[in-house]
């Protein structure tokens, strides 16, 4: 049975008449990178704050690492970067982490290890105010890593970064997961999530409207074919595939692999189809794998939820 690090049931947070988080039930498993997706104001940060024990839910329950959020025994096993990292600008990166380490009963060795893991060992003695935005985010992740926590909660870790900074943080998160950490990160940058996350939860209007692996959300790949004359090409394709469904669309013919063959299971099917189309006497104009991006799926399900 899968070991679940985070489990919530009916998790709800209200501020007066406003419901920020509404009946959220989610699960984060050990060793995975879980992407918590949603537009700004969807309830991502509020949910993470409840899981970190910073605020209490109005209703529902959550368990984190087998205990209650905010329990001291649980907090010792969590590292969190929620909203912008807050550090003293006139202290060095090393001294900022030493301040935090002291509160957690940790020593200089743990600070040095955290700085090394986020790639700041060479700049550790520079003042925080001289850091680039990417370095500041890295120091925030370094603070979350103090004490080698089992669970990392990262709220928009690439927020405000340039492409190079995003790549740095993305690589760091992947390395942390490979090193045995479970990572729960929120983001609205879907291309980033698509690259690094194992599973995702999609929240909109405070409600969790989908939770699945990235591959399951995106669905099976299709094969897009354009040829002239199209009827000759389609007949050739049907002969090759043995009657698998072929759907005509505005951009050409789409081989619907969700009901027929799976492209992933037949990597050599494209050249076989190309050869069959040409041998049948049709001109092959285009043949490529066509699959939805996570961004396309996200807009489909969030717009459907709003309707």
N, C-alpha and C positions, 0 to 999 in steps of 0.2 A: 504494500500500500504506500502511496506517495506521502512523504512527510510534508505537511503544509506548515509554512512558517507564519503566514497571516491568514486568518479566517474571520470574515465579518458576516453578520446576519441582521438584516433590518436596520443597518446603521443609519441614523438620522440626526441631523443637526439643524435646529431652528434658531433664528435670531428674530424674536418678536413674531411678526406675521410672515417673515421671509423664511422659506425652507431652503437652506444652502445645499444640504445633502439629504436625499430622500430614499430611504429603504434600500441601501446598498448592501448587496451580498457578493463578496469577492473572495478569491483564494489565490495566494501566492505560494508556490511550492519551493522547496529547498533547492538551491543551486541554480535557479533560473533568473533571467533578466525579464522582469514583468513591466511592460509599458502601460502607464495609466494615462489614457488619451482623452482629450476634450478641449473645446474652445475655452478662451479666457472667461472666467466666471462660471464655469460648469460645475465647480465643486471639488476640483482636484486637490488644491492646497488644503481646503478644510478637512477633507478625508485624511490626508497625510498627517495633518496636525492632530487629529483624533488618534491615529495609529501610533504616533510618537508620544502620546500622553500629554500634549500641550493644552488641549481643550477636551471637555467631556461631551459625549454624545447626549442628545436629548432623548433618544430612544435607541433600542437595539443593543447589540453586543459585538465585541471584537476580542479576539485572542491574538497575541503576538508572541511567537516563540514559546507557546504553551502557557503564557501568563496574561495578565491584564495590562493594557497600555498604561504607562506611567509607573508601574511597579519597579522599584529600584533594581531588583534582580533582572528584570527585562531590559531596563534602560542601559545596564552595563553591557548588554549584548547588541545594542543598536547604535548605529552611527547615522546622523541625520544632517542634511543640508536643505533646509526649508526656507524658501524665498531667498533673498540676497544674503551672501555671507557677511557677517558683521565682525570686523576686526579693528584694532587700534591702528590708525594710519601712521602714527609716529613710531610704532614698534616694528621690528623686523618680522619676517614671516616666522622665523624660528621662535622668537620671543612670544609672538601671539599664540603659537601652539603650546608653548611652555605654560602660559597662563591657563589655557584650557586643560592641559594635562594635569596641572596641580589640583584643579577642582575634582578631577576624576581619580586622583591618587596614583597617577602614572609618572614615570620618570623621564629623563633626557633620552634614554635609549629608544623609548616608544616614539618620541618626537622625531628623532633622527630617522627612524624607520618610516614613519608616515611621510616625511619630506622626500625621502628617497623614492618611495613608491609612486608619488605624484610628480616626480621629475623636477623637484625644486631644490634639491640639495645644493646645487651651485649658486642659487640665488637666495638661500635661506637667510643670510645676514643682511640683505637689502631691506630697506623700509617698505612696508606694505603699500604706502602711497605711490611708490615708484613702479608697482607691478602693473602689467597689462591686464585687461579684463580677463583674458584666458588664464593668466597666472593667478588672479584672485579667485577664479572659480576652482582652479586646481588646489589652492590652499584651503578653500572651503571643503573640498572632497578630502583633503588631507586631515582636516579637523575631524571629519566624520569617521576617518579610518583609525583614529587614536584608540588603542586597545584592541585592535583587530576584531571588530564586531562581526557577528554572524549575519546581520541584516543591515543593509545600507538603504536609507530612504532619501532619495535625491529629487528635489522639486525643481524642475526646469534647469537641469545642470548646464545646458548649453545656451541659456537665455542671454541674448545680447552679444554673443560671440561671433567673430568673423569665421569664414569657412575653415581657416587653418585652426582656429581655437576649437571649433566644433569637432574637427577630426581628432584633435588631441584628447578631448574629453571622451569622445566615443571610443577611442582606442583604450583609454584608461579604464572605462567601465567594462569593456570586454575582457581586459586582463584581470580585473578584480573578480569577475564571475568565474573565470577560468581558475582562479586561485582559491575558489571555494566559498566566496561571499554570495549571498542572495541579494539581488538588487531590485528594488522597487523604485521606478523613476516615473515622474510625470512629465509630459511634454505635449506641445501642440505642433512640433516639427515631425510630421509623419514619415518623411523620408529617412530621418535619423532612426526612428523607432523600427522601421521596416528592416533596417540593416542589422540591428543588434539585439532586438528583443525576441524571446522565445514565445511568450504569450502576451496578450494585451487585454485590457479592459477599457471599454469606451463609455464615458460618462457625458451626459448632456442634460442640462436643466436639473442637475443634482441627482439624476437617476442613472444607474448602470444599465445600459441598453444592449451591451454585447460583451462577451468574455470568451476568448478562444485563442488558438495559436494564430500566428500571422498567416501561415499557409492556409489554414482552414478559412479564415476571413476572406482572403484573396480568391479562394476557389481554384478550381482546376484551370490549367492553361488551355487555350484554344489555338488552332492553327489557322491563320488568315491567308487566304489564297485569292489572287487576282490574275485572271488569264483571259485570252481572247481566242476563239469564242468561248464564253463561260459554260455553255451547256455541254460542249465537248469535254472541257476540263472536269466538270462535275461528274460526268459519266465515268471518266477515267478514275477519279478519286473514289467513287462508290465501288468500282470494281476492285480497287486495291484494299479498301477498308471493309469490304464485305457488308455494306449496307449501313455503316455508322452514319449518324445524322449529319447532314450538310445543310446549313442554313444560309440563305442568301441575305446579304445586308447591303447597305448603301456603299460600303467600301469594298465589297467583293463577297466571296463565299467564306463562311466561317465554319470550320469543322468543330462541332461541339463535343469536346472531349469529356465533359462531365457526364454525358449520357452514352458516349462511345468509347473510343480508345483514350488512354491517358498519355499525353505527350511525354511526361516525365518517365513513364515506364517503357517508352519506345523511342529512344533518342535517335534512331536511324530512320524513323518514318518519313521525315521531311525529304531526304534525297530520293527515297523510293517513290513518293508522291510526285516530286519534280520530274523524275524520269518518266513516270506514267503519263503525266500531262503532256510532256513534249512528244513522246512516242505516239500519243493519240492525235497529234497534229495541231495542238493548241499552242499559242505563244504564252509562255509563263512570264508574267509581269512582276509578281511579288509573291513570296512565300515566307512567312515568318511566324514565330510563336507570339501569341497575343494574350496577355494576362493583365488583370486589373491590378493597379497599384493600391497600396494601403490607403492612400489619399482618396482615390475614387470610391473605395468601399466605405471609408469614413463618412464622406459626404452623403452617400446613399443612405446609410443607416441613421445618421443624425437628422437628415432632412425628413426621413420617414418617421422618426420619433416625434419630430415637431408637428408633423401633420396629424 
